[in-house]
Amino acid sequence: MREVIPDWDIPETSWSSLVNSLNLPDPDDRHVLAAAICGHADCIVTKNLEDFPLNITSLYGIEIIDPDQFIINQWSLECIPVMTAFKEMRARRKRPTESVEMFAQAFEKNGLIATAQKIREAQELI
């Protein structure tokens, strides 16, 4: 991740003083919101939507996005790099003879339904 997005890592010293001022349903998630605030993030990508209430995250201009929707959004913005990433990911799988359908099913099993469908639609390129 550091190669693609060099500034993704927010040092703990940047966000640690903010953690105790944040009130989330799960206190163990406060560091995620604190790092997002300090890193000037636009969104937090998580399946854990209920632990990041909109009335709190919106105060900081941070949107909470489901991973499947995030991938689809990225695909819409920059389809070639996304398809290239999936092609490379598929090539690294332990079963290199894995079909595109089997690859898509792995995403589907993990709740990435729309992503699986996009992979199927682009099977010639992945």
N, CA, C and O of each residue as an XYZ file, in Angstrom:
504
protein
N       0.828     -1.188      0.000
C       0.000      0.000      0.000
C       0.875      1.256      0.000
O       0.528      2.265     -0.614
N       1.991      1.182      0.682
C       2.865      2.353      0.747
C       3.382      2.767     -0.631
O       3.603      3.954     -0.874
N       3.578      1.800     -1.537
C       4.059      2.119     -2.883
C       3.025      2.910     -3.671
O       3.367      3.847     -4.392
N       1.763      2.530     -3.531
C       0.691      3.155     -4.299
C       0.264      4.479     -3.675
O       0.040      5.465     -4.377
N       0.152      4.491     -2.347
C      -0.297      5.689     -1.636
C       0.707      5.972     -0.528
O       0.503      5.540      0.607
N       1.791      6.691     -0.832
C       2.864      6.882      0.133
C       2.445      7.540      1.447
O       3.044      7.268      2.488
N       1.434      8.394      1.413
C       1.039      9.105      2.641
C      -0.178      8.491      3.334
O      -0.894      9.190      4.052
N      -0.421      7.197      3.130
C      -1.589      6.551      3.734
C      -1.443      6.387      5.239
O      -2.444      6.372      5.956
N      -0.225      6.267      5.725
C       0.016      5.972      7.133
C       0.010      7.266      7.945
O       0.783      8.185      7.675
N      -0.876      7.323      8.946
C      -0.953      8.491      9.818
C      -0.275      8.112     11.133
O      -0.760      7.222     11.832
N       0.817      8.753     11.483
C       1.523      8.385     12.709
C       0.633      8.514     13.946
O      -0.181      9.432     14.050
N       0.803      7.590     14.865
C       0.003      7.589     16.093
C       0.133      8.903     16.848
O      -0.819      9.350     17.486
N       1.287      9.514     16.781
C       1.480     10.793     17.472
C       0.563     11.881     16.914
O       0.274     12.860     17.602
N       0.111     11.716     15.686
C      -0.788     12.698     15.068
C      -2.213     12.596     15.596
O      -2.885     13.613     15.766
N      -2.682     11.373     15.858
C      -4.090     11.182     16.200
C      -4.355     10.774     17.645
O      -5.497     10.864     18.096
N      -3.356     10.334     18.376
C      -3.589      9.758     19.711
C      -4.241     10.730     20.691
O      -5.050     10.308     21.518
N      -3.915     12.008     20.623
C      -4.508     12.971     21.560
C      -5.986     13.239     21.256
O      -6.706     13.752     22.112
N      -6.432     12.909     20.082
C      -7.825     13.141     19.671
C      -8.763     12.001     20.073
O      -9.966     12.217     20.223
N      -8.233     10.807     20.247
C      -9.040      9.606     20.474
C     -10.044      9.764     21.609
O     -11.220      9.444     21.436
N      -9.606     10.247     22.756
C     -10.493     10.313     23.930
C     -11.625     11.323     23.793
O     -12.587     11.278     24.559
N     -11.524     12.228     22.834
C     -12.590     13.213     22.629
C     -13.684     12.700     21.687
O     -14.711     13.356     21.509
N     -13.463     11.533     21.090
C     -14.428     10.990     20.136
C     -15.362     10.004     20.830
O     -14.946      9.223     21.686
N     -16.627     10.061     20.441
C     -17.631      9.195     21.044
C     -18.273      8.351     19.947
O     -19.098      8.836     19.172
N     -17.879      7.080     19.898
C     -18.434      6.138     18.930
C     -19.078      4.973     19.679
O     -18.718      4.701     20.824
N     -20.025      4.285     19.046
C     -20.656      3.130     19.697
C     -19.650      2.092     20.198
O     -19.849      1.496     21.257
N     -18.585      1.878     19.449
C     -17.525      0.963     19.874
C     -16.264      1.790     20.113
O     -15.633      2.248     19.161
N     -15.896      1.984     21.378
C     -14.709      2.789     21.684
C     -13.433      2.283     21.004
O     -12.501      3.058     20.789
N     -13.384      1.005     20.670
C     -12.204      0.456     19.998
C     -12.056      0.952     18.566
O     -11.028      0.701     17.937
N     -13.054      1.648     18.040
C     -12.994      2.194     16.676
C     -12.580      3.662     16.651
O     -12.399      4.234     15.577
N     -12.432      4.270     17.809
C     -12.127      5.707     17.858
C     -10.806      6.058     17.166
O     -10.683      7.127     16.569
N      -9.832      5.168     17.245
C      -8.541      5.462     16.616
C      -8.667      5.546     15.093
O      -7.918      6.274     14.441
N      -9.617      4.797     14.533
C      -9.822      4.831     13.078
C     -10.344      6.199     12.658
O      -9.848      6.794     11.702
N     -11.349      6.693     13.379
C     -11.899      8.019     13.080
C     -10.862      9.101     13.351
O     -10.742     10.049     12.575
N     -10.118      8.972     14.435
C      -9.091      9.971     14.766
C      -8.037     10.048     13.661
O      -7.650     11.141     13.247
N      -7.576      8.901     13.187
C      -6.585      8.888     12.104
C      -7.166      9.474     10.826
O      -6.475     10.187     10.099
N      -8.437      9.176     10.546
C      -9.090      9.729      9.350
C      -9.184     11.254      9.436
O      -8.961     11.955      8.449
N      -9.512     11.748     10.603
C      -9.599     13.204     10.792
C      -8.221     13.839     10.590
O      -8.077     14.804      9.839
N      -7.227     13.293     11.260
C      -5.876     13.863     11.175
C      -5.263     13.713      9.782
O      -4.442     14.528      9.361
N      -5.673     12.668      9.083
C      -5.166     12.453      7.727
C      -5.975     13.154      6.660
O      -5.702     13.005      5.469
N      -6.977     13.925      7.080
C      -7.844     14.660      6.148
C      -8.497     13.713      5.129
O      -8.609     14.032      3.945
N      -8.920     12.550      5.617
C      -9.569     11.564      4.744
C     -10.970     12.023      4.362
O     -11.647     12.707      5.130
N     -11.383     11.642      3.185
C     -12.744     11.916      2.728
C     -13.703     10.839      3.197
O     -14.900     11.076      3.356
N     -13.146      9.630      3.418
C     -14.017      8.522      3.787
C     -13.272      7.474      4.601
O     -12.042      7.440      4.647
N     -14.059      6.629      5.237
C     -13.566      5.426      5.894
C     -14.273      4.282      5.189
O     -15.499      4.279      5.078
N     -13.512      3.319      4.717
C     -14.072      2.169      4.011
C     -14.192      1.032      5.006
O     -13.190      0.527      5.512
N     -15.433      0.628      5.285
C     -15.671     -0.421      6.272
C     -17.040     -1.055      6.086
O     -17.985     -0.412      5.629
N     -17.125     -2.334      6.449
C     -18.425     -3.007      6.509
C     -19.119     -2.668      7.819
O     -20.320     -2.891      7.972
N     -18.367     -2.136      8.746
C     -18.834     -1.848     10.092
C     -19.551     -0.493     10.147
O     -19.164      0.394     10.907
N     -20.583     -0.352      9.342
C     -21.264      0.929      9.187
C     -21.937      1.419     10.470
O     -21.970      2.621     10.734
N     -22.467      0.501     11.259
C     -23.214      0.895     12.460
C     -22.323      1.490     13.544
O     -22.818      2.218     14.405
N     -21.040      1.208     13.528
C     -20.147      1.753     14.549
C     -19.544      3.100     14.172
O     -18.747      3.660     14.924
N     -19.920      3.615     13.019
C     -19.474      4.934     12.573
C     -20.701      5.754     12.159
O     -20.932      5.972     10.970
N     -21.485      6.207     13.143
C     -22.740      6.929     12.834
C     -22.500      8.209     12.029
O     -21.563      8.966     12.283
N     -23.367      8.416     11.067
C     -23.300      9.581     10.191
C     -23.324     10.899     10.973
O     -22.644     11.856     10.604
N     -24.106     10.942     12.045
C     -24.202     12.195     12.807
C     -22.877     12.572     13.473
O     -22.678     13.730     13.840
N     -21.984     11.615     13.630
C     -20.663     11.908     14.194
C     -19.638     12.122     13.080
O     -18.924     13.124     13.077
N     -19.565     11.190     12.144
C     -18.540     11.284     11.097
C     -18.752     12.491     10.180
O     -17.787     13.076      9.688
N     -19.998     12.857      9.955
C     -20.267     14.002      9.074
C     -19.770     15.317      9.680
O     -19.505     16.270      8.947
N     -19.644     15.377     10.992
C     -19.092     16.575     11.637
C     -17.677     16.861     11.151
O     -17.222     18.005     11.160
N     -16.999     15.820     10.731
C     -15.618     15.930     10.280
C     -15.497     15.811      8.760
O     -14.392     15.741      8.223
N     -16.639     15.789      8.074
C     -16.633     15.688      6.614
C     -16.184     14.333      6.111
O     -15.649     14.217      5.009
N     -16.406     13.294      6.929
C     -15.961     11.955      6.571
C     -17.174     11.073      6.282
O     -18.082     10.932      7.101
N     -17.153     10.499      5.114
C     -18.216      9.590      4.673
C     -17.802      8.159      5.006
O     -16.626      7.808      4.922
N     -18.776      7.343      5.382
C     -18.519      5.933      5.640
C     -19.030      5.167      4.433
O     -20.196      5.285      4.058
N     -18.139      4.373      3.823
C     -18.478      3.693      2.572
C     -18.249      2.197      2.712
O     -17.213      1.755      3.210
N     -19.218      1.438      2.272
C     -19.110     -0.012      2.216
C     -18.008     -0.375      1.207
O     -17.905      0.258      0.156
N     -17.188     -1.385      1.517
C     -16.097     -1.752      0.603
C     -16.547     -2.054     -0.832
O     -15.862     -1.689     -1.787
N     -17.685     -2.714     -0.982
C     -18.171     -3.027     -2.323
C     -18.454     -1.746     -3.100
O     -18.094     -1.632     -4.272
N     -19.098     -0.786     -2.446
C     -19.397      0.481     -3.115
C     -18.120      1.257     -3.414
O     -18.012      1.899     -4.459
N     -17.157      1.200     -2.504
C     -15.884      1.883     -2.718
C     -15.188      1.353     -3.972
O     -14.715      2.132     -4.800
N     -15.127      0.034     -4.109
C     -14.474     -0.565     -5.281
C     -15.200     -0.171     -6.562
O     -14.565      0.174     -7.558
N     -16.526     -0.222     -6.534
C     -17.314      0.149     -7.717
C     -17.076      1.626     -8.062
O     -16.963      1.979     -9.236
N     -17.002      2.477     -7.049
C     -16.722      3.899     -7.301
C     -15.363      4.077     -7.973
O     -15.230      4.840     -8.929
N     -14.344      3.358     -7.458
C     -13.013      3.460     -8.041
C     -13.012      2.937     -9.482
O     -12.365      3.506    -10.361
N     -13.741      1.854     -9.704
C     -13.837      1.255    -11.039
C     -14.434      2.273    -12.009
O     -13.989      2.395    -13.151
N     -15.438      2.994    -11.543
C     -16.079      4.002    -12.404
C     -15.144      5.166    -12.712
O     -15.185      5.733    -13.804
N     -14.311      5.514    -11.753
C     -13.393      6.642    -11.944
C     -12.189      6.291    -12.810
O     -11.797      7.068    -13.681
N     -11.601      5.113    -12.570
C     -10.365      4.718    -13.242
C     -10.399      3.219    -13.532
O      -9.746      2.437    -12.842
N     -11.149      2.825    -14.539
C     -11.369      1.397    -14.780
C     -10.104      0.624    -15.142
O      -9.959     -0.523    -14.719
N      -9.197      1.201    -15.899
C      -7.997      0.467    -16.328
C      -7.103      0.108    -15.131
O      -6.719     -1.055    -15.009
N      -6.755      1.048    -14.248
C      -5.933      0.666    -13.093
C      -6.628     -0.346    -12.174
O      -5.971     -1.214    -11.600
N      -7.938     -0.236    -12.034
C      -8.663     -1.181    -11.178
C      -8.639     -2.571    -11.797
O      -8.370     -3.553    -11.104
N      -8.917     -2.665    -13.085
C      -8.883     -3.980    -13.741
C      -7.466     -4.564    -13.719
O      -7.290     -5.771    -13.558
N      -6.475     -3.715    -13.879
C      -5.082     -4.169    -13.815
C      -4.779     -4.728    -12.431
O      -4.126     -5.764    -12.307
N      -5.251     -4.049    -11.392
C      -5.030     -4.522    -10.020
C      -5.693     -5.879     -9.807
O      -5.100     -6.764     -9.191
N      -6.911     -6.054    -10.307
C      -7.588     -7.340    -10.174
C      -6.876     -8.429    -10.978
O      -6.782     -9.573    -10.533
N      -6.383     -8.072    -12.146
C      -5.650     -9.049    -12.962
C      -4.394     -9.510    -12.223
O      -4.087    -10.702    -12.197
N      -3.674     -8.566    -11.624
C      -2.472     -8.903    -10.861
C      -2.818     -9.721     -9.616
O      -2.100    -10.657     -9.261
N      -3.907     -9.367     -8.964
C      -4.358    -10.101     -7.786
C      -4.693    -11.544     -8.154
O      -4.319    -12.479     -7.446
N      -5.386    -11.708     -9.245
C      -5.760    -13.055     -9.703
C      -4.509    -13.862    -10.043
O      -4.453    -15.060     -9.767
N      -3.517    -13.222    -10.632
C      -2.276    -13.908    -11.007
C      -1.498    -14.381     -9.778
O      -0.746    -15.353     -9.853
N      -1.680    -13.688     -8.639
C      -0.982    -14.073     -7.407
C      -1.696    -15.170     -6.629
O      -1.149    -15.689     -5.656
N      -2.877    -15.520     -7.031
C      -3.640    -16.549     -6.301
C      -2.874    -17.867     -6.296
O      -2.118    -18.157     -7.222
N      -3.071    -18.649     -5.265
C      -2.351    -19.914     -5.125
C      -2.706    -20.908     -6.213
O      -1.914    -21.790     -6.544
N      -3.885    -20.764     -6.760
C      -4.290    -21.633     -7.873
C      -4.277    -20.784     -9.140
O      -5.305    -20.217     -9.510
N      -3.138    -20.689     -9.805
C      -3.055    -19.797    -10.968
C      -3.987    -20.186    -12.108
O      -4.249    -19.379    -13.000
N      -4.489    -21.420    -12.084
C      -5.423    -21.806    -13.132
C      -6.861    -21.435    -12.753
O      -7.807    -21.802    -13.450
N      -7.013    -20.723    -11.672
C      -8.345    -20.328    -11.223
C      -9.044    -19.511    -12.315
O      -8.477    -18.567    -12.866
N     -10.253    -19.886    -12.602
C     -11.024    -19.168    -13.616
C     -11.466    -17.808    -13.079
O     -11.463    -17.568    -11.872
N     -11.838    -16.941    -13.984
C     -12.371    -15.638    -13.586
C     -13.621    -15.843    -12.736
O     -13.846    -15.113    -11.770
N     -14.435    -16.837    -13.095
C     -15.651    -17.104    -12.315
C     -15.311    -17.489    -10.874
O     -15.955    -17.015     -9.938
N     -14.313    -18.340    -10.694
C     -13.908    -18.718     -9.335
C     -13.369    -17.502     -8.575
O     -13.622    -17.344     -7.380
N     -12.636    -16.661     -9.268
C     -12.107    -15.434     -8.678
C     -13.260    -14.528     -8.242
O     -13.251    -13.992     -7.133
N     -14.240    -14.362     -9.111
C     -15.415    -13.541     -8.795
C     -16.192    -14.120     -7.613
O     -16.667    -13.376     -6.756
N     -16.318    -15.425     -7.570
C     -17.044    -16.068     -6.477
C     -16.388    -15.804     -5.125
O     -17.081    -15.688     -4.114
N     -15.072    -15.710     -5.098
C     -14.378    -15.405     -3.842
C     -14.796    -14.033     -3.315
O     -14.960    -13.852     -2.109
N     -14.967    -13.079     -4.211
C     -15.428    -11.751     -3.810
C     -16.874    -11.811     -3.344
O     -17.245    -11.217     -2.332
N     -17.671    -12.531     -4.094
C     -19.086    -12.676     -3.759
C     -19.266    -13.282     -2.370
O     -20.095    -12.819     -1.587
N     -18.491    -14.315     -2.071
C     -18.572    -14.973     -0.758
C     -18.225    -14.018      0.378
O     -18.648    -14.222      1.516
N     -17.466    -12.990      0.073
C     -17.071    -12.015      1.085
C     -17.928    -10.750      1.052
O     -17.545     -9.716      1.601
N     -19.084    -10.842      0.407
C     -20.038     -9.741      0.413
C     -19.789     -8.655     -0.606
O     -20.433     -7.607     -0.555
N     -18.877     -8.873     -1.523
C     -18.585     -7.886     -2.562
C     -19.316     -8.278     -3.845
O     -18.706     -8.626     -4.856
N     -20.631     -8.211     -3.767
C     -21.518     -8.683     -4.823
C     -21.352     -7.881     -6.114
O     -21.197     -8.459     -7.190
N     -21.384     -6.565     -6.008
C     -21.262     -5.719     -7.200
C     -19.863     -5.847     -7.809
O     -19.709     -5.824     -9.031
N     -18.861     -5.978     -6.967
C     -17.493     -6.158     -7.466
C     -17.388     -7.460     -8.243
O     -16.795     -7.499     -9.321
N     -17.961     -8.523     -7.700
C     -17.945     -9.820     -8.386
C     -18.588     -9.701     -9.760
O     -18.092    -10.264    -10.735
N     -19.684     -8.971     -9.833
C     -20.372     -8.804    -11.116
C     -19.506     -8.026    -12.110
O     -19.452     -8.372    -13.291
N     -18.832     -6.980    -11.635
C     -17.950     -6.210    -12.528
C     -16.790     -7.067    -13.024
O     -16.366     -6.937    -14.172
N     -16.282     -7.937    -12.167
C     -15.198     -8.845    -12.574
C     -15.701     -9.780    -13.680
O     -15.006    -10.029    -14.665
N     -16.902    -10.280    -13.500
C     -17.478    -11.162    -14.537
C     -17.639    -10.414    -15.857
O     -17.350    -10.954    -16.925
N     -18.098     -9.180    -15.778
C     -18.308     -8.372    -16.993
C     -16.987     -8.080    -17.704
O     -16.959     -7.921    -18.924
N     -15.898     -8.008    -16.943
C     -14.599     -7.687    -17.534
C     -13.703     -8.917    -17.653
O     -12.480     -8.797    -17.728
N     -14.307    -10.078    -17.669
C     -13.516    -11.320    -17.612
C     -12.456    -11.427    -18.709
O     -11.399    -12.018    -18.487
N     -12.718    -10.880    -19.858
C     -11.734    -10.941    -20.957
C     -10.453    -10.179    -20.597
O      -9.385    -10.471    -21.135
N     -10.559     -9.208    -19.690
C      -9.423     -8.372    -19.339
C      -8.780     -8.753    -18.003
O      -7.716     -8.252    -17.641
N      -9.456     -9.654    -17.281
C      -8.965    -10.047    -15.966
C      -8.559    -11.491    -16.031
O      -8.109    -12.051    -15.032
